[in-house]
Amino acid sequence: DWFEKLVKDHPAEDGWKVFVFTHAPPNGSGLRVLQENHVVNGCCWLNHSNEKQCKKFIELVREHRCIKAWFSGHFHLGQDYQDSITFPTIDPKDGPYPNRGSCVFAQTSVMRAGTSRDGRQQSRLIRGNKDGFEICTVDHQKDGKIRLDATITYRGDSNEVGVYAHEDEAYDHDSYFKVYAPSAGDKLHPPDDGFRRYNSDGNIEPFDVEADTVAWWYMSCGRALGMLNGNLIEYDSSTLAPLGLVVGADELVGKKIGVINSGLDADTCQLLFDEEEGMEGADCAALAGDLREQAVVLLDKKTGQVTVVQPNEDGSYWRKIVRNKMVRMKEVRRIKAAKQWAAELMGVDEAEANVVSSWGPYTTTSGTAKKTSVPGLTAPSAL
């Protein structure tokens, strides 16, 4: 609330220019993310676990053009990638309008080698001038050498234009970090080639899933789902930023996936409800709502088993598999304490103490969720 009040009280029309610094970037920033880590575990964005709050920041950026720059870290990635800086507007020939207000977003790396995910040790330097500002890299592996990365020029109070100072220096040798993000297009650009359309029956034709399959679509409820590295991912419906893992590659690669209608017509609905105690005379239209009811289905071609990917109770699809890091650290400490307790009680070494945990829907203290399959149900039993 305080941040929203601040930008409201300092409008662009009065000449205010607000620079924001946060640990994680907001959803919709367009910055490079670690798909195999932050995406699958739902910890990419500010307040990622709260859908309403997660969307709020980019909405404020779009509404309040006093916000001129937003710097963040969190991903521990270097600044040599061109998408470590994103601009509020781009040349129409280069793609759809990004819809990021009047704000430049910049990823900030790390200074210490032990915390870098890609070996780079860099930080940011901002240099202001009468026309705007420059974003630079300070390279701590090259004795603090300064490199100009982008020049941002104000065009009035509510617009700015950014120009990259160099090509993507990491592109040739870091194909591992090349990132795909869906694009819905705009009036001048169609959606990207991965966009799947519904057929005349209102279904998405089933297709084979491999590790390199690229596909995405909107559900009738507005949710966006898509394939990435063999995983089924949910994307934010407005920004198409990745939100989290729905079905892991361990459960999905080699199967077919499709979207089918699952709603009941009025007559069938009435018959079913009349048979169910307590549901006599139920208003099918009111229960179904105005949206077409759908099911995401998987087919195992070898066994013939079909899996329905059910949404969460709030309508989202991505699985909240991993808890907050502070919660997990406490759980690990409890396990360690239990090992010490068992060792003292039984007179054995801690390594010999057999300790397991039991808790709610969670099954591990791990901070990285790689799989969504359930042994013995949607995958072979581990026993």
C-alpha positions in Angstrom: 0.0 0.0 0.0 2.8 2.4 0.8 4.4 1.9 -2.6 1.2 2.5 -4.4 0.6 5.7 -2.4 4.2 6.8 -3.2 3.8 6.6 -6.9 0.3 8.1 -6.8 1.7 11.1 -4.8 4.6 11.6 -7.2 3.0 11.7 -10.7 5.1 11.9 -13.9 3.2 15.1 -14.9 4.9 16.9 -12.0 8.3 15.8 -13.2 8.9 13.0 -10.7 11.1 10.1 -11.8 11.1 7.1 -9.5 13.8 4.4 -9.5 13.0 1.2 -7.7 15.3 -1.4 -6.2 14.1 -4.8 -5.0 15.5 -8.3 -4.4 13.4 -10.1 -7.0 11.9 -8.5 -10.2 8.2 -8.0 -10.7 6.1 -10.3 -12.9 6.0 -8.8 -16.4 9.5 -7.3 -16.3 10.6 -9.5 -19.2 13.9 -10.3 -17.6 15.7 -13.6 -18.1 14.8 -16.2 -15.5 16.1 -19.7 -14.6 13.3 -21.9 -16.0 14.7 -25.1 -14.4 14.8 -23.5 -11.0 12.8 -20.4 -10.2 10.0 -21.2 -12.6 9.3 -24.8 -11.5 9.5 -23.7 -7.9 7.3 -20.6 -8.2 9.8 -18.1 -6.9 10.6 -15.9 -9.9 8.8 -12.7 -9.0 8.0 -10.4 -6.2 5.2 -11.9 -4.0 5.1 -14.8 -6.5 3.0 -17.0 -4.2 0.2 -14.5 -4.0 -1.5 -14.1 -7.4 -3.2 -10.7 -6.7 0.0 -9.2 -5.2 2.2 -10.7 -7.9 0.2 -8.9 -10.7 0.0 -5.7 -8.8 3.5 -4.4 -9.4 3.4 -4.5 -13.2 -0.1 -2.9 -13.1 1.4 0.0 -11.1 4.2 0.3 -13.6 1.7 0.5 -16.5 -0.5 3.0 -14.7 2.2 5.3 -13.2 4.8 6.5 -15.7 6.8 8.2 -13.0 8.4 4.8 -12.5 11.5 5.1 -14.8 13.7 2.2 -13.8 13.5 -1.0 -11.7 16.7 -2.8 -10.6 16.6 -6.3 -9.1 18.8 -9.4 -8.5 17.6 -12.8 -7.2 18.6 -14.9 -10.3 22.3 -14.7 -9.7 22.9 -14.4 -13.5 25.3 -12.1 -15.2 24.7 -8.9 -17.2 26.1 -10.0 -20.5 22.7 -11.2 -21.8 20.8 -8.6 -23.7 17.6 -9.6 -21.9 19.2 -8.6 -18.6 17.8 -5.2 -19.5 14.4 -4.7 -21.0 12.9 -1.5 -22.4 9.4 -0.1 -22.1 9.0 0.2 -25.8 10.6 -1.3 -28.9 10.6 -0.7 -32.6 7.4 -2.3 -34.0 9.5 -4.2 -36.6 11.2 -6.0 -33.7 8.1 -7.4 -32.1 4.9 -6.6 -30.2 4.5 -3.7 -27.8 5.8 -4.9 -24.4 3.4 -2.9 -22.3 5.8 -2.0 -19.5 4.7 1.6 -18.9 7.7 4.0 -19.0 10.1 1.7 -17.0 13.4 0.1 -17.9 14.0 -3.2 -16.0 17.6 -4.3 -15.2 18.9 -7.5 -13.8 21.8 -7.1 -11.3 24.4 -9.9 -11.0 26.5 -10.9 -8.0 30.0 -9.8 -6.9 31.2 -13.1 -5.2 32.2 -16.1 -7.3 30.6 -18.6 -5.0 27.1 -17.2 -5.5 27.2 -16.8 -9.3 25.2 -19.3 -11.4 27.1 -18.6 -14.7 30.5 -17.6 -13.4 30.1 -13.9 -13.9 30.9 -11.4 -11.1 29.3 -8.1 -11.9 27.3 -5.2 -10.5 25.5 -2.1 -11.9 26.4 1.5 -12.2 23.8 4.1 -13.0 25.0 7.4 -14.5 22.5 10.2 -14.8 22.6 13.1 -17.3 20.4 16.0 -18.4 18.6 13.8 -21.0 18.1 10.6 -19.0 20.5 8.0 -17.6 23.0 5.2 -18.5 23.1 1.7 -17.2 26.6 0.2 -16.9 28.3 -3.0 -15.8 31.1 -3.1 -13.3 33.1 -6.3 -14.0 34.7 -7.5 -10.8 36.7 -10.1 -12.7 38.4 -7.4 -14.7 39.5 -5.1 -11.9 36.2 -3.1 -11.9 36.2 -2.4 -15.6 33.1 -0.3 -16.5 31.1 -1.1 -19.6 28.2 0.9 -21.0 25.2 -1.4 -21.5 22.3 0.9 -22.4 21.4 4.5 -22.8 17.9 5.7 -21.8 16.6 9.0 -23.1 13.5 10.7 -21.6 10.9 11.8 -24.2 8.8 14.1 -22.1 7.5 13.1 -18.7 5.7 9.9 -19.6 7.9 8.2 -22.2 11.5 7.1 -22.6 13.6 5.3 -25.2 16.3 2.8 -24.6 19.2 1.8 -26.8 21.5 -1.2 -26.2 25.2 -0.3 -26.3 26.4 -3.7 -27.5 25.1 -7.1 -28.7 24.3 -10.0 -26.5 27.8 -10.9 -25.4 26.8 -14.3 -24.0 24.7 -15.5 -26.9 27.3 -17.5 -28.8 28.7 -19.6 -26.0 25.8 -19.8 -23.5 23.1 -21.4 -25.6 22.1 -23.2 -22.3 20.6 -20.0 -21.1 18.7 -19.2 -24.2 15.1 -18.5 -23.0 11.8 -19.1 -24.7 8.8 -17.0 -23.7 5.4 -17.1 -25.4 4.3 -14.0 -27.4 0.6 -13.3 -27.9 1.4 -10.6 -30.5 -0.6 -7.5 -31.0 -2.4 -5.6 -33.9 0.7 -5.6 -36.0 2.1 -9.1 -35.0 0.5 -12.5 -34.9 1.1 -14.8 -31.9 4.3 -16.8 -32.1 4.5 -20.2 -33.9 4.0 -22.1 -30.6 0.5 -20.8 -30.2 -2.2 -23.5 -30.4 -5.6 -22.7 -31.7 -8.9 -24.6 -31.0 -10.5 -26.7 -33.7 -14.1 -26.3 -34.8 -15.3 -28.6 -31.9 -13.7 -26.3 -29.4 -10.9 -28.6 -28.5 -7.1 -28.5 -28.9 -6.0 -31.4 -31.0 -3.8 -33.9 -29.0 -0.1 -33.7 -29.8 3.0 -35.6 -28.8 5.2 -34.1 -26.2 9.0 -34.3 -26.4 11.6 -32.4 -24.5 11.9 -29.8 -27.2 8.2 -29.3 -27.9 7.1 -25.7 -28.0 3.4 -25.0 -27.6 1.1 -22.8 -25.6 -2.6 -21.8 -25.4 -5.3 -20.0 -23.4 -7.9 -21.9 -21.5 -11.5 -20.6 -21.7 -11.1 -19.3 -18.2 -8.2 -17.1 -19.4 -5.4 -19.1 -17.8 -2.4 -19.6 -20.1 -0.6 -23.0 -20.3 2.3 -24.1 -22.4 5.2 -26.5 -22.9 8.8 -25.8 -22.0 11.6 -28.3 -21.9 9.1 -31.1 -21.7 7.3 -29.5 -18.7 3.7 -28.1 -18.7 4.0 -24.6 -17.3 1.4 -22.0 -16.4 2.0 -18.5 -17.6 0.5 -15.2 -16.4 -2.4 -14.5 -18.7 -1.5 -10.8 -19.1 2.3 -10.7 -19.2 2.9 -14.4 -20.3 5.6 -14.5 -17.6 6.1 -18.1 -16.3 4.3 -18.8 -13.0 5.1 -22.4 -12.2 5.2 -26.1 -13.0 2.0 -27.9 -13.7 3.3 -31.3 -14.9 6.9 -32.3 -14.9 8.8 -33.7 -17.8 9.2 -37.0 -15.9 5.4 -37.4 -16.2 4.8 -35.8 -19.5 7.5 -36.5 -22.2 6.4 -39.3 -24.5 2.7 -38.8 -23.9 0.0 -36.9 -25.8 -1.6 -33.8 -24.4 -4.9 -32.1 -25.4 -7.7 -29.8 -24.2 -11.3 -31.0 -24.4 -14.7 -29.7 -23.5 -15.9 -31.2 -20.3 -19.1 -29.2 -19.6 -22.6 -30.8 -19.5 -25.5 -29.6 -21.5 -28.6 -28.5 -19.6 -30.6 -31.7 -20.0 -27.8 -34.0 -19.0 -26.9 -31.8 -16.1 -30.5 -31.8 -14.8 -30.7 -35.5 -15.0 -27.5 -36.1 -13.1 -28.4 -33.6 -10.4 -31.9 -35.0 -9.9 -30.3 -38.4 -9.2 -28.0 -36.9 -6.5 -29.3 -36.3 -3.1 -29.3 -32.7 -2.1 -28.9 -31.4 -5.6 -32.4 -31.8 -6.9 -33.5 -28.8 -9.0 -30.0 -27.3 -9.0 -29.5 -24.5 -11.4 -27.0 -25.9 -13.9 -26.3 -22.6 -15.5 -25.5 -20.9 -12.2 -23.2 -23.8 -11.2 -21.4 -23.9 -14.5 -21.0 -20.1 -14.9 -20.5 -18.3 -18.2 -17.2 -20.0 -19.1 -16.8 -23.1 -21.1 -15.7 -26.0 -18.9 -12.6 -27.7 -20.1 -10.2 -30.5 -19.2 -6.5 -30.8 -19.9 -5.8 -34.5 -20.6 -2.7 -36.6 -21.0 -2.6 -40.0 -22.8 0.1 -42.6 -22.1 0.3 -44.3 -25.5 1.9 -47.4 -24.1 -0.6 -48.2 -21.3 -3.6 -46.4 -22.6 -3.9 -44.5 -19.2 -5.5 -41.1 -19.4 -4.6 -38.5 -16.7 -6.8 -35.4 -16.1 -4.8 -32.4 -15.0 -7.1 -30.8 -12.5 -6.8 -27.1 -11.6 -6.3 -25.9 -8.1 -9.2 -24.8 -6.0 -8.5 -21.1 -6.9 -8.6 -21.9 -10.7 -4.8 -21.8 -11.2 -2.9 -24.8 -12.5 0.7 -24.5 -11.3 1.5 -26.7 -8.4 2.7 -25.0 -5.1 5.1 -27.8 -4.4 7.9 -26.0 -2.6 7.4 -24.0 0.6 9.1 -20.8 1.7 12.8 -21.2 2.2 12.6 -20.1 5.8 10.0 -22.8 6.5 12.2 -25.5 4.8 15.3 -24.4 6.8 13.3 -24.9 10.1 12.3 -28.4 8.9 15.9 -29.3 8.1 16.9 -28.2 11.6 14.2 -30.3 13.2 15.4 -33.3 11.3 19.0 -32.7 12.5 17.8 -32.3 16.1 15.8 -35.6 15.7 19.0 -37.4 14.5 20.9 -36.1 17.5 18.1 -37.1 19.9 17.8 -40.6 18.4 21.6 -41.1 18.4 21.8 -40.2 22.1 18.8 -42.3 23.0 19.9 -45.4 21.2 23.6 -45.0 21.6 24.4 -45.0 17.9 26.1 -42.5 15.5 23.9 -39.8 14.0 24.6 -41.3 10.5 22.9 -44.5 11.7 19.8 -42.7 13.0 16.9 -43.3 10.6 14.7 -40.1 10.6 11.8 -39.4 8.3 9.3 -36.5 8.2 5.5 -36.5 8.0 3.6 -33.4 7.0 0.7 -32.2 4.9 0.8 -32.4 1.1 4.6 -31.9 1.0 7.0 -34.8 0.8 10.5 -33.4 0.8 12.6 -30.6 2.3 14.2 -30.0 -1.1 14.1 -26.5 -2.5 14.0 -27.7 -6.1 11.0 -29.5 -7.5 11.9 -31.5 -10.5 9.0 -33.9 -10.7 5.2 -33.9 -10.3 4.4 -37.6 -10.8 3.0 -39.7 -8.0 4.8 -43.1 -7.7 2.3 -45.9 -7.9 -0.4 -43.6 -9.5 0.9 -41.6 -12.4 4.4 -43.2 -12.5 5.8 -46.6 -11.7 6.0 -47.4 -8.0 9.4 -46.9 -6.4 8.8 -50.0 -4.2 
